[in-house]
Amino acid sequence: MTLTELISAVLVFSLAATSSLRLWASTAAWSQAAAAREALANGIEADLLRRSQRLRVSVASQPPEPASCELAAGWLRSRLAVGAAALPQGVQKQLIQQGGSVWLVYVASAEGLERRRLFSAAAHGLCPLVPTPPALTDTEVGA
C-alpha cells in the first residue's frame, strides 16, 4: 500500500466517523428535545385535568344562582383561576371570557406549544332556563 492510498483510506475513514458522530449527536439532541416537549405537554395536561376536576366538584357542590350566562361564565373564570399546582417553567396561563364561555389557554412560547380549552356555562348547566314558547296552532299559523 502506497502512502497516497494510506492517506486516502485514513481520510475516508475519518470523514465517515465524523459524519456518523454528527448524525448520532443530532439524533440524540432531537430525542432530548422531543422528550422535553412531551414532558411540558404532560405538565400542561395535568394542570388542565386538575382545574377541570376542581371545577366539576365546585359546580356540583356550590353552583351559582342562575342570573345570566355571562355572570355564570365569570363564576367559572374565578373557579378556574384558583387552586392548581405550579405550571411547568416557561408556561403561561390565560383565562379569556367571551360571553357565556371561558377559554383556558396555556402558552409555552419557547417550545411553540399552545393548548386551549373552552368551558361553557351552558354546558355545565349554569345558565338560566329560557322557557320555550308554546307550539303554534293551525289558526295562528294562518292555515
Stockholm file with secondary structure:
# STOCKHOLM 1.0

chainA/1-143         MTLTELISAVLVFSLAATSSLRLWASTAAWSQAAAAREALANGIEADLLRRSQRLRVSVASQPPEPASCELAAGWLRSRLAVGAAALPQGVQKQLIQQGGSVWLVYVASAEGLERRRLFSAAAHGLCPLVPTPPALTDTEVGA
#=GR chainA/1-143 SS CCHHHHHHHHHHHHHHHHHHHHHHHHHHHHHHHHHHHHHHHHHHHHHHHHHHHHHHHHHHHSCCCCSCHHHHHHHHHHHHHSSCCCCCTTCEEEEEEETTEEEEEEEETTTTEEEEEEEETTTTTCSCCCCCCCCCCHHHHTC
#=GC SS_cons         CCHHHHHHHHHHHHHHHHHHHHHHHHHHHHHHHHHHHHHHHHHHHHHHHHHHHHHHHHHHHSCCCCSCHHHHHHHHHHHHHSSCCCCCTTCEEEEEEETTEEEEEEEETTTTEEEEEEEETTTTTCSCCCCCCCCCCHHHHTC
//
